[in-house]
Amino acid sequence: MITAIVFVKADVARIAEVAEAIASLDGVSEVYSVTGQIDLIALVRVREHDEVAGVVADRLNKVDGVTETETHIAFRTYSRHDLDAAFSLGLE
């Protein structure tokens, strides 16, 4: 599974509408409204690297109200959930 983290700048008057449109795209698993230099963070999860371009360049960038994006590809995932699963002995 390929995970891309997409930083999105949006028309400030339409952030909620833009977030909902992005969240409805195939390949987008989550969209967060955030503080700081960007307005939204979208998590894109696809099976192949080529699919990232399809989601981001072909669809997400074309959502009305999106003014700028910056995409980062994740190499590895580190989370408490993953660590708990890795070290679990199955004794619940």
N, C-alpha and C positions, 0 to 999 in steps of 0.2 A: 504494500500500500504506500503510495506517495502522498505526503502531506505538504501542502503549500500554505504559508501564512501570508495573507494579502492585506497590506495596509491601504486603507481607502480614505481619500479626501472626498467630501461630498458637499453639494450645495447645502449650506447650513440650515436653510428653511425647510429642507426636505429629507433630513437625516433618517427619520423613522421610515418614511416611504421608501427611500433608497435601500435601507437595511432589509426591509421586508421583501423587496424585489430581488435583492442578492440572495437572501435566504431561500428563496423559491427555486433557484437555479439548480439543476442536476449537478452533482459533484461538490456542492457547498454544504458542509455539515453544520456549521455554526457561524453566526455573525454576532459580534459584540460591539456595542456602542462604548467608546472609551474617551478618556480625557487626554489632553496633550496636543501634539502636533497633527495628529490624524483624527478622523471622526469615527471610523469603523475598522474592525479587524475581522476578516473572513477566513475561516479555515476551509481549505479545499482538500478533499480526500478522493484520490482517483487511483486506478490500478497501474497506469502507464504514464511516463513523463510527457508524452505527446498530448495526453488528455488535459494536462495543466493548461497548455496553450488554448485548447478548446474552451475550457471554462473561463479562464481569465481574459485572454485577448479577444476571443470571439463573442463572449456573452457578458461577463461581469463589467468589462470596460465600456460596454455599450449601453449599460443601464442608464436611463435618463437621470441626471443629477450627480453621477460620478464625475469628478473633475480630475482626479489623479489617483494612480495606484502604484504600489511598490510591492513586488512579490519576492518572498524568501522561501526556498525549498528546505525542508527539514531533513537532516541526515539521520538523526536518531531521536527517539522519544525517551525521555526520562520522566517518570511520574511515580507517585506513591502507589498508585494502582498497579503499575507494571512491576514494581519492586515487591509488593505483597504477593503477587501471583508467582513471581520467580522463586521466592523463598518459602512458599506455602508447602506444607507436607500433606495437605489434604485432611488434616485433623480439625474438624469443626466442632 
